[in-house]
Amino acid sequence: MVDLTQLMENEVFMAFASYTTIVLSKMMFMSTATAFCRLTRKVFANPEDCASFGKGENAKKYLRTDDRVERIFFHRAHLNDLENIVPFLGIGLLYSLSGPDLSTAILHFRLFVGARIYHTIAYLIPLPQPNRALAFFLGYGVTLSMAYRLLRSRLYL
């Protein structure tokens, strides 16, 4: 069994932990941005959320969809984060514990985090395609590369 001290001395694992913290913080920022956007635009998804703006018919006018909010909210940017970051977390953790070269691992982690940040920027501004698609496929490719290296070097297939 690996001692926690040994894990904290593993440079690749610590790099993974650092870049994971960045990408998860970005996801948390998206939740805050969504709440801010909903409040400033007075756009709510649930009736109880708009109760502070009035009662009855007056409150119902705030119960609507808004394209700007939807770009940030779960249906688009945030859901796309979940589809990409969750596999990165699992595969990246296993990859970081498999003993890869530090510089190769850091390159994988930096490319992934950079791609996710750029993808978010491309969604929010919005930038014309293929900006978002390229960012998506770069992040996806990085995760596939780590999975391939992990399967090739450490797992018995």
Number of C-alpha atoms within 10 A of each C-alpha: 3 6 7 9 8 9 13 12 10 16 17 25 24 14 17 23 17 12 18 20 13 14 20 16 12 17 20 13 12 19 16 12 15 20 17 13 19 21 13 9 13 16 19 23 13 12 14 10 16 20 16 8 13 12 11 10 8 12 17 16 14 21 18 12 12 15 8 14 21 16 18 21 19 16 11 13 22 19 13 15 21 13 12 17 23 12 15 24 17 12 19 25 17 16 25 24 15 17 16 17 11 15 10 12 21 19 11 20 27 17 18 27 22 17 21 26 18 17 25 24 15 19 18 14 10 13 12 10 10 10 15 20 13 14 21 20 15 18 25 19 15 21 25 15 14 23 19 13 15 20 14 11 14 12 9 6 6
